[in-house]
Amino acid sequence: MHKHSIILVLAVCAAAAQTDQNFTVGGTPVHLGEDQAAVLSRLRQTYQVQSSGTDSYSVSEKNAPALREIGLVTFKNAHLTSAGATWAETFSSDGVRFAKELVAAIGNQEIAGPRTVILRPIQSVNDGVVRTGFELLIGDRTIDVLTSQAAENGKASAKYATVMETLHTAAYVTAIQHNAAAK
């Protein structure tokens, strides 16, 4: 891994250690526990908001390609339980290569460490988009580094890299800590 990549990861980790419950998705402020209707209404004033599963919504620029997600919000019992904001995005081969190298350097093992830092792999397929990467949990926030590839008509198309920060509720953090401790 390159020296600059390590510095970026350390900077990302330091930023994730914040404990402020205020958060922005794009330029829109949101707060954990906030009413679902209010959050979605505010986001829809500026962004395209699409359901991406039970109580989960993808936030993107209006008229942007499907892979260009700027954030994600999740609700439980009609209240905001997590909010994610994309930090970096690129279709460039260098950006995709960086994300792949970082994922390869970390490996595909879940690791629990001191100060409640948990690293775990992510692999998912949603609406034809295959995402591979890792999630780093530090305090009440996660940093996700993902590579994504969409498939159109059964053939691979655009590759995309994402770095996203997400603020989570205490219940989510406790569940992740419990699962890591059980392994």
C-alpha positions as CSV (number, residue, x, y, z in Angstrom):
1,M,0.0,0.0,0.0
2,H,1.2,3.5,-0.7
3,K,2.4,6.0,2.0
4,H,-0.5,8.4,1.1
5,S,-3.0,5.6,1.4
6,I,-1.9,4.9,4.9
7,I,-2.1,8.6,5.8
8,L,-5.6,8.8,4.3
9,V,-6.8,5.8,6.4
10,L,-5.3,7.3,9.6
11,A,-7.0,10.6,8.9
12,V,-10.3,8.9,8.2
13,C,-10.0,6.9,11.4
14,A,-9.3,10.1,13.4
15,A,-12.4,11.8,11.9
16,A,-14.6,8.8,12.7
17,A,-13.8,9.0,16.4
18,Q,-16.0,12.0,16.8
19,T,-19.0,11.6,19.1
20,D,-21.2,14.5,17.9
21,Q,-24.8,13.3,17.2
22,N,-25.2,16.0,14.5
23,F,-24.5,14.8,11.0
24,T,-25.0,16.0,7.4
25,V,-26.0,14.0,4.4
26,G,-24.9,16.1,1.4
27,G,-25.5,19.5,2.9
28,T,-28.7,18.5,4.8
29,P,-28.4,18.2,8.6
30,V,-30.0,15.2,10.3
31,H,-30.1,13.9,13.9
32,L,-30.3,10.4,15.2
33,G,-33.8,9.8,16.6
34,E,-35.3,12.4,14.3
35,D,-38.7,11.6,12.7
36,Q,-38.6,9.8,9.4
37,A,-41.1,12.0,7.6
38,A,-39.1,15.1,8.5
39,V,-35.8,13.7,7.4
40,L,-37.0,12.4,4.1
41,S,-38.9,15.6,3.4
42,R,-35.8,17.7,4.0
43,L,-33.6,15.4,1.9
44,R,-36.1,15.4,-1.0
45,Q,-36.0,19.2,-1.3
46,T,-32.5,18.9,-2.7
47,Y,-31.8,15.3,-3.5
48,Q,-33.3,12.2,-5.1
49,V,-34.3,9.7,-2.3
50,Q,-35.1,6.1,-3.2
51,S,-36.0,3.2,-1.0
52,S,-33.2,0.6,-0.9
53,G,-34.7,-1.9,1.4
54,T,-36.8,-2.0,4.5
55,D,-36.6,1.4,6.3
56,S,-33.4,2.2,4.3
57,Y,-33.1,5.0,1.7
58,S,-30.4,5.9,-0.8
59,V,-29.7,9.6,-1.3
60,S,-28.2,10.9,-4.6
61,E,-28.0,14.0,-6.7
62,K,-31.1,14.5,-8.8
63,N,-30.7,13.0,-12.3
64,A,-27.4,11.3,-11.3
65,P,-26.4,7.7,-12.3
66,A,-27.5,5.0,-9.9
67,L,-24.0,4.4,-8.5
68,R,-23.5,8.0,-7.5
69,E,-24.9,7.7,-4.0
70,I,-24.1,10.7,-1.7
71,G,-25.6,9.1,1.4
72,L,-27.8,6.6,3.1
73,V,-30.4,6.9,5.9
74,T,-32.0,4.1,7.9
75,F,-35.0,4.2,10.2
76,K,-36.5,2.0,12.8
77,N,-40.0,2.7,14.2
78,A,-40.1,5.8,12.0
79,H,-37.0,7.4,13.6
80,L,-33.5,7.9,12.2
81,T,-31.1,5.2,13.4
82,S,-28.2,5.7,11.1
83,A,-27.1,8.3,8.5
84,G,-24.2,7.9,6.0
85,A,-22.4,10.4,3.9
86,T,-20.1,9.6,1.0
87,W,-16.7,11.2,1.5
88,A,-15.1,10.4,-1.8
89,E,-16.3,8.9,-5.1
90,T,-14.6,8.2,-8.4
91,F,-15.0,6.3,-11.6
92,S,-11.3,6.7,-12.3
93,S,-9.2,3.6,-12.5
94,D,-6.8,5.0,-9.9
95,G,-9.6,5.5,-7.4
96,V,-11.0,2.0,-8.0
97,R,-7.5,0.5,-7.7
98,F,-6.9,2.4,-4.4
99,A,-10.1,1.0,-2.9
100,K,-9.3,-2.5,-4.1
101,E,-5.7,-2.3,-2.7
102,L,-7.0,-1.0,0.6
103,V,-9.5,-3.9,0.8
104,A,-6.8,-6.4,-0.1
105,A,-4.4,-4.9,2.5
106,I,-7.0,-5.2,5.2
107,G,-8.1,-8.7,4.1
108,N,-11.4,-10.4,4.5
109,Q,-11.3,-11.2,8.2
110,E,-13.3,-9.5,11.0
111,I,-11.0,-8.1,13.6
112,A,-11.9,-6.7,17.0
113,G,-9.3,-4.5,18.6
114,P,-8.7,-2.2,21.5
115,R,-10.9,0.9,22.1
116,T,-13.8,-0.7,20.4
117,V,-12.4,-0.6,16.9
118,I,-13.9,-3.3,14.8
119,L,-13.1,-4.1,11.2
120,R,-15.3,-6.4,9.1
121,P,-15.7,-7.3,5.4
122,I,-18.7,-6.1,3.4
123,Q,-20.0,-8.1,0.4
124,S,-23.5,-7.4,-1.0
125,V,-25.6,-7.4,-4.1
126,N,-28.5,-5.0,-4.3
127,D,-30.4,-4.0,-7.5
128,G,-27.7,-5.6,-9.7
129,V,-24.8,-3.7,-8.0
130,V,-22.1,-5.8,-6.4
131,R,-20.3,-4.1,-3.5
132,T,-17.1,-5.4,-1.9
133,G,-15.0,-3.7,0.8
134,F,-14.8,-3.3,4.5
135,E,-16.5,-1.4,7.4
136,L,-14.4,0.1,10.2
137,L,-16.4,0.8,13.4
138,I,-14.8,3.4,15.7
139,G,-17.1,4.6,18.5
140,D,-20.5,5.5,17.0
141,R,-19.3,5.8,13.4
142,T,-18.3,3.5,10.7
143,I,-16.1,4.2,7.7
144,D,-16.9,2.0,4.7
145,V,-14.5,1.6,1.8
146,L,-16.2,-0.1,-1.1
147,T,-15.8,-0.9,-4.7
148,S,-19.0,-1.3,-6.7
149,Q,-19.8,-2.8,-10.1
150,A,-23.1,-2.6,-11.8
151,A,-24.4,-5.2,-14.2
152,E,-26.6,-4.3,-17.2
153,N,-28.2,-7.0,-19.3
154,G,-26.1,-9.7,-17.4
155,K,-22.8,-8.0,-18.3
156,A,-20.5,-6.0,-16.0
157,S,-20.5,-2.3,-16.6
158,A,-19.2,0.7,-14.6
159,K,-16.8,0.2,-11.7
160,Y,-17.0,2.7,-8.9
161,A,-15.2,3.4,-5.6
162,T,-16.8,4.9,-2.4
163,V,-15.6,6.0,1.0
164,M,-18.5,6.7,3.3
165,E,-18.9,7.7,6.9
166,T,-22.0,6.6,8.8
167,L,-23.2,7.7,12.3
168,H,-25.0,4.9,14.2
169,T,-27.2,4.5,17.3
170,A,-25.9,2.9,20.4
171,A,-28.0,-0.2,19.7
172,Y,-26.3,-0.7,16.4
173,V,-22.9,-0.3,17.9
174,T,-23.7,-2.7,20.7
175,A,-24.9,-5.3,18.3
176,I,-21.8,-5.1,16.2
177,Q,-19.6,-5.3,19.3
178,H,-21.5,-8.3,20.6
179,N,-21.2,-10.1,17.2
180,A,-17.5,-9.4,17.1
181,A,-16.9,-10.6,20.7
182,A,-18.9,-13.8,20.0
183,K,-16.4,-14.8,17.2
